[in-house]
């Protein structure tokens, strides 16, 4: 089943690349069919996942590279647990939404949708890989479609932003590759499940050095201060669908990677550096929120808010408790849907107004009530309003982290106050107030593809906010083994 989830977008990308270049309608239909099928498979994986069963489920594996004479093999190995199953569902949902919001793409739609599907496949590979080398392969594969999607279909300083994203990610990935090799060659296997059963195995180099080699790549991708500066530029210049994927699932690769690899495989080092990680997390939450308050571009405002909100993920991981890590995993899922919806709404506004400057707007709720209402839903979820999914995730992180890191948690709680400030300020300036004659003729979102994407994302935010157990029961099943490893270290 996981191979099907992985191969559907790849098959769609290959199908698109075989189409004649002059096609305009078929590419979007083909992309919709393949992304829709992949989403259906992701729903099936999540629905059939059994939280009562231990270990990985839907496992598929065979030897990919046989180097037994050198003491190791590389496997094609796929599987999900309670940590990765919600992220598989998130990938399927956001990829389908990304295709829908790209429905009117005019520039080379065949190549555009092919890159979008390849991006989905690479992210899916990261969340389902059970071999370190295979994990690294998909981690690096994601760079190609992201670079092309920003540099070709972006706006503004698109080449600069794409190259900055590439350099930051490659810099971290180079260190991660060395760390993976040191772990795998020392243990004689790259199998993540096997390595997790014997954590803190003797390494060729000091464990602290290996820990930070691997953490560097994940902190860049998360991202946190001071390796965050690529994110606002990439978001600002990327197309709407790429911003949805970038904020919704690519950043989650960082949080997922931290819990799956350095925390699970090097728990002693995770304990040693927990206070430092919590300090970085608390600072990132407040710093990101303060910088967000200064933004005057809608996209940059949401981009910097992601720096702040992903700090909650790092804080939950740094506390190393079952509750805090469950909160961190839930924050990854909820942030993906909330920020994905925020970027969709900003994209709908920009498509109509051709500006993202907050000072240019005012009173849009009078002219585009559908866009205004769902921007408000996403904004309230982002600042943590009860009954919406952001509240549940943030509260769980705070409750799980307070005993371990009270000062960092206090800073993170203050970040919620700052979030209320920048969200409410933005909503007041853009959507409320007297109607503006400048935007009197602005059309609301009425197309089926616009409303389908928006309503699907909003529904997930409300459902998880009202009944979080639909996700938390799965997440807790994945966090329990990691917490046991950390607790035994």
C-alpha positions as CSV (number, residue, x, y, z in Angstrom):
1,X,0.0,0.0,0.0
2,X,2.8,2.4,0.9
3,X,4.6,1.6,-2.4
4,X,1.3,2.6,-4.2
5,X,1.2,5.9,-2.2
6,X,4.8,6.5,-3.2
7,X,4.5,5.5,-6.9
8,X,1.2,7.2,-7.8
9,X,2.6,10.7,-7.9
10,X,5.7,9.4,-9.7
11,X,3.6,7.7,-12.3
12,X,1.6,10.9,-12.6
13,X,4.8,13.0,-13.2
14,X,6.0,10.6,-15.9
15,X,2.6,10.6,-17.6
16,X,2.7,14.4,-17.6
17,X,6.2,14.6,-19.1
18,X,5.1,12.3,-22.0
19,X,2.3,14.8,-23.0
20,X,2.9,17.2,-25.9
21,X,4.2,20.6,-24.7
22,X,1.2,22.5,-26.0
23,X,-1.4,20.8,-23.8
24,X,-3.2,23.1,-21.4
25,X,-6.2,21.2,-20.0
26,X,-5.0,17.7,-19.7
27,X,-2.0,18.4,-17.3
28,X,-4.2,19.7,-14.5
29,X,-6.7,16.9,-14.9
30,X,-4.0,14.2,-14.9
31,X,-2.4,15.9,-11.8
32,X,-5.8,16.0,-10.1
33,X,-6.5,12.3,-10.8
34,X,-3.1,11.1,-9.5
35,X,-3.0,13.4,-6.5
36,X,-6.6,12.4,-5.7
37,X,-5.7,8.7,-5.8
38,X,-2.7,9.3,-3.6
39,X,-4.9,11.2,-1.1
40,X,-7.3,8.3,-1.1
41,X,-4.5,5.8,-0.4
42,X,-3.2,8.1,2.4
43,X,-6.7,8.2,4.0
44,X,-6.8,4.4,3.7
45,X,-3.4,4.0,5.4
46,X,-4.5,6.3,8.3
47,X,-7.9,4.7,8.7
48,X,-6.5,1.1,8.7
49,X,-3.6,1.9,11.0
50,X,-4.1,0.0,14.3
51,X,-2.8,1.9,17.3
52,X,-3.0,-1.2,19.5
53,X,-0.3,-3.0,17.4
54,X,3.3,-2.4,18.2
55,X,5.9,-1.6,15.7
56,X,5.7,-0.4,12.1
57,X,2.7,-1.4,9.9
58,X,2.2,-1.9,6.2
59,X,5.9,-2.8,6.0
60,X,7.4,-3.6,2.6
61,X,11.1,-4.3,2.2
62,X,13.7,-5.9,0.0
63,X,17.5,-5.6,-0.5
64,X,18.2,-2.6,-2.7
65,X,22.0,-2.5,-2.6
66,X,23.8,-5.7,-1.5
67,X,27.1,-4.8,0.0
68,X,27.3,-7.6,2.5
69,X,31.0,-8.2,1.6
70,X,31.6,-4.7,3.1
71,X,29.4,-5.4,6.1
72,X,26.2,-3.7,5.3
73,X,23.2,-3.6,2.9
74,X,20.9,-0.9,1.8
75,X,17.2,-1.7,1.8
76,X,14.1,-0.5,0.0
77,X,12.1,-0.4,3.2
78,X,8.8,1.3,3.8
79,X,6.5,1.4,6.9
80,X,4.5,3.7,9.1
81,X,3.9,4.0,12.8
82,X,1.9,6.5,14.8
83,X,4.3,9.3,14.2
84,X,4.4,9.0,10.4
85,X,0.8,7.9,9.7
86,X,-0.7,11.4,10.3
87,X,2.1,12.9,8.2
88,X,1.3,10.6,5.4
89,X,-2.3,11.8,5.6
90,X,-1.2,15.4,5.7
91,X,1.0,14.9,2.6
92,X,-1.9,13.5,0.7
93,X,-4.3,16.2,1.7
94,X,-1.9,19.2,1.1
95,X,-0.7,17.7,-2.3
96,X,-4.3,17.5,-3.5
97,X,-4.9,21.1,-2.3
98,X,-1.8,22.3,-4.0
99,X,-3.0,20.9,-7.3
100,X,-6.4,22.5,-6.9
101,X,-5.0,26.0,-6.1
102,X,-2.8,25.7,-9.2
103,X,-5.7,25.0,-11.5
104,X,-5.2,28.2,-13.6
105,X,-1.4,27.9,-14.0
106,X,-0.5,29.1,-17.5
107,X,3.3,28.8,-17.7
108,X,4.3,25.3,-18.8
109,X,1.6,23.5,-16.9
110,X,2.8,20.1,-18.0
111,X,6.2,20.5,-16.3
112,X,4.8,22.4,-13.4
113,X,2.4,19.7,-12.3
114,X,5.0,17.0,-12.9
115,X,7.3,18.8,-10.5
116,X,4.5,19.2,-8.0
117,X,3.8,15.4,-8.1
118,X,7.5,14.6,-7.8
119,X,7.7,16.8,-4.8
120,X,4.8,14.9,-3.2
121,X,6.6,11.6,-3.9
122,X,9.9,12.7,-2.4
123,X,8.2,14.0,0.8
124,X,6.2,10.7,1.0
125,X,9.4,8.8,0.8
126,X,10.9,10.7,3.7
127,X,7.9,9.9,6.0
128,X,7.8,6.2,5.1
129,X,11.5,5.2,4.8
130,X,12.8,2.7,7.3
131,X,16.4,2.8,6.0
132,X,18.8,5.7,6.6
133,X,20.2,5.7,3.1
134,X,16.8,5.5,1.5
135,X,15.7,8.3,3.9
136,X,18.6,10.4,2.7
137,X,17.8,9.7,-1.0
138,X,14.3,11.0,-0.7
139,X,15.5,13.9,1.5
140,X,17.8,15.0,-1.3
141,X,15.3,14.2,-4.1
142,X,13.0,16.9,-2.8
143,X,15.5,19.6,-3.6
144,X,15.1,19.2,-7.4
145,X,11.4,19.9,-7.7
146,X,11.5,22.6,-5.0
147,X,14.3,24.5,-6.7
148,X,12.6,24.4,-10.1
149,X,9.2,25.3,-8.8
150,X,10.5,28.4,-7.1
151,X,13.1,29.5,-9.7
152,X,10.8,29.0,-12.8
153,X,7.3,29.6,-11.5
154,X,8.0,32.0,-8.7
155,X,8.1,35.8,-8.6
156,X,10.3,38.6,-7.4
157,X,13.9,37.4,-6.7
158,X,12.9,33.8,-7.5
159,X,16.4,32.6,-8.6
160,X,18.0,34.1,-5.5
161,X,15.4,32.6,-3.1
162,X,15.6,29.2,-4.8
163,X,19.4,29.1,-4.6
164,X,19.4,30.2,-1.0
165,X,17.0,27.4,-0.2
166,X,19.2,24.9,-2.0
167,X,22.4,26.0,-0.4
168,X,21.0,26.0,3.2
169,X,19.5,22.5,2.7
170,X,22.5,21.0,1.0
171,X,24.8,22.4,3.7
172,X,22.8,20.6,6.4
173,X,22.4,17.5,4.3
174,X,26.1,17.1,3.8
175,X,26.6,16.8,7.5
176,X,23.6,14.6,7.9
177,X,25.0,12.2,5.3
178,X,28.3,11.8,7.3
179,X,26.3,11.2,10.4
180,X,24.2,8.5,8.8
181,X,27.3,6.8,7.5
182,X,28.9,6.9,10.9
183,X,25.9,5.3,12.6
184,X,25.2,2.7,9.9
185,X,28.8,1.6,9.4
186,X,29.4,1.4,13.2
187,X,26.3,-0.7,13.7
188,X,26.6,-2.7,10.5
189,X,23.1,-1.8,9.4
190,X,21.1,1.2,8.1
191,X,17.8,-0.2,9.2
192,X,16.1,2.4,11.4
193,X,14.0,-0.2,13.3
194,X,17.1,-2.3,14.1
195,X,19.1,0.7,15.1
196,X,16.3,1.9,17.5
197,X,16.5,-1.4,19.3
198,X,20.2,-0.8,20.2
199,X,20.4,3.0,20.6
200,X,23.7,4.7,21.5
201,X,25.8,2.0,19.9
202,X,29.5,2.6,19.9
203,X,30.4,5.0,17.2
204,X,33.6,5.8,15.3
205,X,33.5,9.4,16.3
206,X,32.1,11.0,19.6
207,X,28.3,10.7,19.8
208,X,27.9,14.4,20.5
209,X,29.5,15.2,17.2
210,X,27.4,12.7,15.3
211,X,24.2,14.0,17.0
212,X,24.9,17.6,15.9
213,X,25.8,16.6,12.4
214,X,22.4,15.0,12.0
215,X,20.6,17.7,13.9
216,X,22.0,20.5,11.7
217,X,20.0,19.3,8.7
218,X,16.8,18.9,10.6
219,X,17.1,22.3,12.3
220,X,17.7,24.0,9.0
221,X,14.6,22.3,7.6
222,X,12.4,23.0,10.6
223,X,13.7,25.9,10.7
224,X,14.8,27.6,13.9
225,X,17.0,30.6,14.6
226,X,19.6,31.2,13.4
227,X,19.3,28.9,10.3
228,X,15.8,30.2,9.3
229,X,16.5,33.1,6.9
230,X,16.0,31.0,3.8
231,X,12.3,30.4,4.7
232,X,10.8,34.0,4.3
233,X,12.5,34.5,0.9
234,X,11.4,31.1,-0.4
235,X,7.8,31.7,0.7
236,X,7.7,35.2,-0.6
237,X,8.8,34.3,-4.1
238,X,7.3,30.8,-4.4
239,X,3.9,30.2,-6.1
240,X,0.9,29.7,-3.8
241,X,0.9,25.9,-4.2
242,X,4.6,25.6,-3.4
243,X,4.2,27.8,-0.3
244,X,1.4,25.4,0.8
245,X,3.7,22.4,0.4
246,X,6.7,24.1,1.9
247,X,4.9,25.3,5.0
248,X,2.6,22.3,5.2
249,X,4.9,19.3,4.8
250,X,8.5,20.2,4.0
251,X,9.1,21.9,7.3
252,X,7.6,18.8,9.0
253,X,10.4,16.8,7.6
254,X,12.7,18.5,10.1
255,X,10.5,17.8,13.2
256,X,9.8,14.2,12.0
257,X,13.5,13.6,11.4
258,X,14.5,14.8,14.8
259,X,12.2,12.4,16.6
260,X,12.8,9.5,14.2
261,X,16.6,9.6,14.1
262,X,18.8,11.6,16.6
263,X,16.3,11.3,19.5
264,X,15.5,7.6,18.9
265,X,19.0,6.5,17.9
266,X,21.1,8.8,20.1
267,X,18.9,9.3,23.2
268,X,21.9,9.8,25.6
269,X,23.0,12.8,23.5
270,X,19.4,14.0,23.3
271,X,19.3,14.2,27.1
272,X,22.6,15.9,27.2
273,X,21.6,18.7,24.9
274,X,17.9,18.9,25.9
275,X,18.3,22.2,27.7
276,X,20.2,23.8,24.8
277,X,17.5,22.7,22.4
278,X,14.8,24.0,24.6
279,X,16.6,27.4,24.9
280,X,16.8,27.6,21.1
281,X,13.1,26.7,20.8
282,X,11.9,29.3,23.3
283,X,14.0,32.0,21.7
284,X,12.8,31.0,18.2
285,X,9.2,31.2,19.3
286,X,9.6,34.8,20.6
287,X,12.0,36.0,18.0
288,X,9.9,34.7,15.2
289,X,6.8,36.3,16.6
290,X,8.5,39.7,17.1
291,X,9.8,39.7,13.6
292,X,6.4,38.7,12.3
293,X,4.9,41.8,14.0
294,X,7.1,43.9,11.8
295,X,6.1,42.4,8.5
296,X,4.1,44.4,5.9
297,X,3.8,41.7,3.3
298,X,1.1,39.0,3.9
299,X,3.3,36.1,2.7
300,X,6.3,37.2,4.8
301,X,4.1,37.6,7.8
302,X,2.9,34.0,7.6
303,X,6.4,32.8,6.8
304,X,7.9,34.3,9.9
305,X,5.0,33.0,11.9
306,X,6.1,29.5,10.9
307,X,9.5,30.1,12.4
308,X,7.7,30.9,15.7
309,X,5.3,28.0,15.5
310,X,7.9,25.4,14.6
311,X,9.7,26.4,17.8
312,X,6.8,24.7,19.7
313,X,7.8,21.5,17.9
314,X,11.4,21.7,19.0
315,X,10.3,22.6,22.6
316,X,8.1,19.5,22.8
317,X,10.9,17.3,21.5
318,X,13.5,18.9,23.9
319,X,11.3,18.1,26.9
320,X,11.6,14.4,26.0
321,X,8.3,13.4,27.8
322,X,5.5,11.4,26.2
323,X,3.0,14.3,26.5
324,X,5.4,16.9,25.1
325,X,6.5,14.8,22.2
326,X,2.9,13.9,21.4
327,X,2.2,17.6,21.4
328,X,5.1,18.3,19.1
329,X,3.8,15.6,16.6
330,X,0.3,17.0,16.8
331,X,1.7,20.5,16.3
332,X,3.3,19.3,13.1
333,X,0.0,18.0,11.8
334,X,-2.1,21.0,12.8
335,X,0.4,23.6,11.7
336,X,0.5,21.9,8.3
337,X,-3.3,22.4,7.8
338,X,-3.5,25.8,9.4
339,X,-0.5,27.4,7.5
340,X,-1.5,25.6,4.3
341,X,-4.9,27.3,4.5
342,X,-3.4,30.7,5.4
343,X,-1.2,30.5,2.3
344,X,-4.1,29.4,0.1
345,X,-6.2,32.4,1.3
346,X,-3.3,34.9,0.7
347,X,-2.9,33.4,-2.8
348,X,-6.5,33.9,-3.5
349,X,-6.2,37.6,-2.4
350,X,-3.0,38.1,-4.5
351,X,-4.6,36.5,-7.6
352,X,-7.3,39.2,-7.5
353,X,-5.4,42.2,-6.1
354,X,-1.9,41.6,-7.5
355,X,-0.4,43.0,-4.3
356,X,0.4,41.5,-0.9
357,X,1.1,44.7,0.9
358,X,-1.1,45.0,4.1
359,X,-1.2,48.8,3.8
360,X,-2.9,48.5,0.4
361,X,-6.0,46.7,1.8
362,X,-8.9,47.4,4.1
363,X,-12.5,46.3,4.4
364,X,-12.2,43.2,2.2
365,X,-14.7,41.3,4.2
366,X,-17.4,43.5,2.6
367,X,-16.3,42.4,-0.9
368,X,-15.0,38.9,-0.6
369,X,-16.8,37.3,2.5
370,X,-15.9,33.7,1.6
371,X,-12.2,34.6,1.5
372,X,-12.5,36.7,4.6
373,X,-14.3,34.2,6.7
374,X,-11.9,31.4,6.0
375,X,-8.9,33.6,6.5
376,X,-10.4,34.4,9.9
377,X,-10.8,30.7,10.6
378,X,-7.1,30.0,9.7
379,X,-5.9,33.0,11.7
380,X,-7.9,32.1,14.8
381,X,-6.5,28.5,14.6
382,X,-3.0,29.9,14.2
383,X,-3.2,32.0,17.4
384,X,-4.7,29.0,19.3
385,X,-8.4,29.7,19.7
386,X,-10.2,26.8,21.5
387,X,-12.2,24.4,19.4
388,X,-9.7,24.8,16.6
389,X,-6.7,22.5,16.1
390,X,-3.9,24.9,17.0
391,X,-5.1,25.2,20.6
392,X,-5.0,21.5,21.3
393,X,-1.4,21.1,19.9
394,X,0.0,24.1,21.7
395,X,-1.6,23.3,25.0
396,X,-0.3,19.7,24.9
397,X,3.2,21.0,24.2
398,X,3.0,23.4,27.2
399,X,1.6,20.8,29.6
400,X,4.3,18.3,28.6
401,X,7.2,20.7,28.7
402,X,6.6,22.8,31.8
403,X,8.2,20.5,34.3
404,X,11.3,19.9,32.2
405,X,11.9,23.4,30.9
406,X,9.7,26.0,32.7
407,X,11.6,29.1,31.5
408,X,11.6,28.1,27.8
409,X,7.9,27.1,28.1
410,X,7.1,30.5,29.6
411,X,8.7,32.2,26.7
412,X,6.7,29.9,24.3
413,X,3.4,30.8,26.1
414,X,4.3,34.5,25.6
415,X,4.7,33.7,21.9
416,X,0.9,32.9,21.9
417,X,0.2,36.5,23.1
418,X,2.4,37.9,20.3
419,X,0.7,35.6,17.8
420,X,-2.7,37.0,18.8
421,X,-1.2,40.5,18.2
422,X,0.1,39.9,14.7
423,X,-2.9,37.9,13.5
424,X,-5.5,40.3,14.9
425,X,-3.6,43.3,13.5
426,X,-3.4,41.7,10.1
427,X,-7.1,40.8,10.0
428,X,-8.1,44.3,11.2
429,X,-6.0,46.0,8.5
430,X,-6.8,43.7,5.6
431,X,-10.4,42.5,6.1
432,X,-12.2,44.7,8.6
433,X,-13.0,48.4,8.7
434,X,-15.0,50.5,6.2
435,X,-15.3,49.1,2.6
436,X,-12.7,50.4,0.1
437,X,-13.8,51.6,-3.3
438,X,-10.5,50.3,-4.7
439,X,-11.6,46.7,-4.1
440,X,-15.3,47.1,-4.8
441,X,-15.2,45.0,-7.9
442,X,-12.9,42.2,-6.4
443,X,-14.6,38.8,-7.1
444,X,-14.9,36.3,-4.2
445,X,-13.7,32.7,-4.4
446,X,-16.5,31.0,-6.3
447,X,-14.7,28.4,-8.5
448,X,-15.2,24.8,-7.5
449,X,-11.5,24.1,-7.2
450,X,-11.0,27.1,-4.9
451,X,-13.8,26.2,-2.6
452,X,-12.9,22.5,-2.5
453,X,-9.3,23.2,-1.4
454,X,-10.4,25.8,1.2
455,X,-13.3,23.8,2.7
456,X,-11.2,20.6,2.9
457,X,-8.4,22.3,4.8
458,X,-10.9,24.2,7.1
459,X,-12.8,20.9,7.9
460,X,-9.6,19.2,9.1
461,X,-8.8,22.2,11.4
462,X,-12.3,22.1,12.9
463,X,-12.5,18.3,13.3
464,X,-9.1,18.0,15.0
465,X,-10.0,21.0,17.2
466,X,-13.3,19.6,18.3
467,X,-12.3,15.9,18.5
468,X,-8.4,15.7,18.7
469,X,-8.5,12.0,19.5
470,X,-9.0,11.2,15.9
471,X,-5.3,12.1,15.5
472,X,-3.9,11.8,19.0
473,X,-4.8,8.1,19.4
474,X,-2.5,7.4,16.5
475,X,0.2,9.8,17.5
476,X,0.5,8.4,21.0
477,X,1.0,4.9,19.6
478,X,4.1,6.2,17.7
479,X,5.4,8.3,20.6
480,X,5.3,5.5,23.2
481,X,8.3,3.5,21.8
482,X,10.3,6.7,21.4
483,X,9.6,7.8,24.9
484,X,10.6,4.3,26.2
485,X,13.9,4.6,24.4
486,X,14.5,8.1,25.8
487,X,13.4,7.1,29.3
488,X,15.8,4.1,29.3
489,X,18.8,6.2,28.3
